[in-house]
Amino acid sequence: MSQYFKNIWSAISTVSIGMKVTFKHLFVPAVTIQYPDVKLELPERERNRLYMNMDDCIGCDQCARACPVNCIEIETVKSLPDEDLGKTSNGKRKALWVTKFNIDIAKCCYCQLCVFPCPTECIYMTDVYEFSEFKRDNLVYDYATLSPEERVQKKLNYEKFEVEKAAQKAAAAPAAAAKKAEESKEAKPENKEVKPESKDIKPETRAASPDNKEATSGNSETKPENREDKPE
Amino acid sequence: MIYDFFYNLTGSQILAYVIGSLLPLFIFILPFALVAVLLERKVSAHMQDRLGPMRVGYHGLLQTVADILKLIQKEDIVAESNDKPLFNLAPVLVFAGSYTAFAAIPFTSAFIGSNIDLGIIFIIAITGLSVAGILMAGWASNNKYTLLGAMRSVAQIISYEIPTILVVLSLIMITGTASLNKLSEMQSGHFWNWMILGGPGLSLTKFLFIPFMIIGFVIIYISTLAEVNRTPFDIPEAESELVSGYHTEYSGMKFAMFFLAEYANMFAVSAIVVALFFGGYQSPFGYLGNTLHLPWLIPIEQFFWFIFKGVFFVIVQMWLRWTLPRLRVDQLMAVCWKYLIPIAFVNLIIVGLITVL
């Protein structure tokens, strides 16, 4: 019988203790963070979206080589002697046209290993972490500032320059008259070869699409990997 | 009463009945359900140090409106193996049960759907209708969880009606009336005339009643809480074990009707407790309309006080819900048969003896 009343008492007392606790919590400020409106402050050395500042890039390819998952693809073309590309912010002279600088952020593992080798500190991690996309292709960021036509043009320019240089070397031994005739003969077929190539490149403004394999010769190693990753 | 008012206004008996019966639904139950659902979510959120709905409107004020819009658009699914007539009838019956109870609840001295002499007995009887609806829903869904939930619910509601009726009986013995309107009128004046403080008058019996009235109030509050299937007595619709019990198979507006019935019931039982123990629609301090000689102000004040007290007890129900864990089935039955009913019986006998004094 005493157990019976003890039960009643313990029921009443424990319920009132519980009610007191919940009532107190009514006035405790909520711990909720209203996410898109209010964001948690990130740690000082957070590693999020990779960013590349093209103005400072000298096209040295060191970041691409450091990347453990090969998510950076760089292609460069040498500039002509009479072209001035300017200098980077820390005084390094730019000598290469960067015709392709793709970062496949879907592959990126945020290890930050690409950041340290950069001689001009132009590639770094930002605090942006909201960059989801509906299509995986959109996660391939193209940082090269040259327009697609310019990229083709730079390549052509350099090839033309090479040809001219070779022709000059070849003409150095024979007489000046013979040299000129030779040069005009050689240059014309060269142009014919290049032109169809340029047609291939033009439609592909997105450098990441797997079709521009023939057009770009520099990164033949990374391309097959690229294709495996793509969902077909 | 409200019927005579509309009869004089429209001159048609049928129209007066229709308006009088639809009035509580549209001016009270639907807005109350809207507010109560939001209140429940906000109260639960703040008790758990969360914020609750914050997006729709200022601090989520329009959240339930958006939810209702969503529910209206939803597909009304009736599965192949459901018992279709019963399946469709059940939500209507459950809602009718809780809605009909509002007919006998005195909102103010001027607004009472039906001023019947057996008001409180009528409410207890008519809420039994929802038991049939719940069992129907559980059976017709053809799903073992819904059937389990429905059977638990029926066992629970029938058991807990006994302590409710015992406490109501003790009050009927004191007051000599079962009409909720007369009960409320009796407790007029100030709050010391309320039944929880021994009722009107200033005799020795009034003070003798006080402890037994408090016990009676606690018993009826617990048992009505169990009757409306609220936590900690929500084993019929236990989400974690029965996937919401008897309304698992319902969608769209039929589910909304169950939901509406649940919230209407919450207020109905709070209203019963208020009308029995806390002076019904009576103001605790006298009326402003009396001091200002504005007789039309009194029903408005009464309505305010009734809603205020009712919503207070609804909030206490929510408070209990977010404090206590769910009882096991055997514990639930033990609470009713081993504790509430014997105590209610002893209470009834003692109150009877004091009444004889």
Interface residues (C-beta under 8 A of the other chain):
Chain A: N7 I8 V15 G18 M19 V21 T22 F23 H25 L26 V28 P29 A30 V31 T32 Q34
Chain B: V43 A45 H46 M47 Q48 D49 R50 L51 M54 W319 L320 W322 T323 L324 Y339
